[in-house]
Amino acid sequence: MVQIISDPPGARIEVNDDYVGDTPLEIKVAQHNGNFVNDTTIRAIPIQQGEYVQSKYFSGTFLPAAIPSRILFDMGLQPVAPAQ
């Protein structure tokens, strides 16, 4: 199980484009030896003005990533501006 939290709470969470609930929540992901089995994108969609979509990608096929016990989304983080 992976605990997903956001600051502030209430962000809409999608796993591989499927809605799974609003934070805080726990999700179950396919795992093998504590690593992701499938490529997994977890996206937090804001519910308030001035917040930004946040995404975290975990590899399950090429160099499988370890599954964290908790994932935090800071909804106030702005996208990184491209280098000029």
C-alpha positions as CSV (number, residue, x, y, z in Angstrom):
1,M,0.0,0.0,0.0
2,V,1.1,3.5,-0.8
3,Q,-0.1,6.5,1.2
4,I,-0.8,9.5,-1.1
5,I,-1.1,12.9,0.6
6,S,-1.2,16.5,-0.8
7,D,-0.7,19.9,0.6
8,P,-3.4,21.1,0.8
9,P,-5.5,18.0,1.1
10,G,-8.2,17.1,-1.4
11,A,-6.3,16.8,-4.6
12,R,-7.8,14.5,-7.2
13,I,-5.5,11.5,-7.8
14,E,-5.2,9.5,-11.0
15,V,-3.0,6.4,-11.5
16,N,-2.2,5.8,-15.2
17,D,-5.1,8.2,-16.1
18,D,-7.7,6.3,-13.9
19,Y,-9.3,8.3,-11.1
20,V,-8.6,6.5,-7.7
21,G,-9.8,9.1,-5.2
22,D,-9.0,12.3,-3.4
23,T,-6.1,12.8,-0.9
24,P,-5.4,11.6,1.6
25,L,-5.8,8.0,0.4
26,E,-4.0,4.7,0.1
27,I,-3.6,2.8,-3.1
28,K,-2.4,-0.7,-3.9
29,V,0.1,-1.1,-6.8
30,A,1.4,-4.2,-8.5
31,Q,4.7,-5.0,-7.0
32,H,7.5,-7.6,-7.0
33,N,10.2,-7.6,-4.3
34,G,9.1,-4.1,-3.3
35,N,9.5,-2.6,-6.8
36,F,6.9,-1.4,-9.3
37,V,5.9,-4.1,-11.8
38,N,4.4,-1.7,-14.4
39,D,5.4,1.8,-15.5
40,T,3.2,4.0,-13.2
41,T,2.3,7.6,-13.4
42,I,0.5,9.1,-10.4
43,R,-1.0,12.5,-11.0
44,A,-2.5,15.0,-8.6
45,I,-5.0,17.4,-10.0
46,P,-5.7,20.6,-8.0
47,I,-9.1,21.7,-6.7
48,Q,-8.2,25.3,-5.9
49,Q,-7.1,28.3,-8.0
50,G,-3.4,29.0,-8.0
51,E,-2.4,25.3,-7.6
52,Y,-0.7,23.2,-10.3
53,V,-1.0,19.7,-11.6
54,Q,1.7,17.5,-10.2
55,S,2.9,14.1,-11.6
56,K,5.3,11.4,-10.5
57,Y,6.5,8.7,-12.8
58,F,7.9,5.3,-11.6
59,S,9.5,2.8,-13.9
60,G,8.4,-0.8,-13.7
61,T,10.0,-2.1,-16.8
62,F,13.5,-0.5,-17.2
63,L,15.3,-0.4,-13.9
64,P,12.2,-0.9,-11.7
65,A,11.7,1.7,-9.1
66,A,11.3,0.9,-5.4
67,I,7.7,1.6,-4.1
68,P,7.7,4.4,-1.5
69,S,5.4,4.1,1.5
70,R,4.3,7.7,1.1
71,I,4.0,10.1,-1.8
72,L,3.5,13.9,-1.1
73,F,2.2,16.3,-3.7
74,D,2.9,20.0,-3.0
75,M,0.1,21.6,-5.0
76,G,1.7,25.0,-4.9
77,L,4.8,24.0,-6.8
78,Q,4.9,25.8,-10.1
79,P,6.2,24.1,-13.3
80,V,9.9,24.7,-14.1
81,A,10.4,27.4,-16.7
82,P,12.3,26.2,-19.8
83,A,15.9,27.4,-20.1
84,Q,16.4,30.3,-22.4
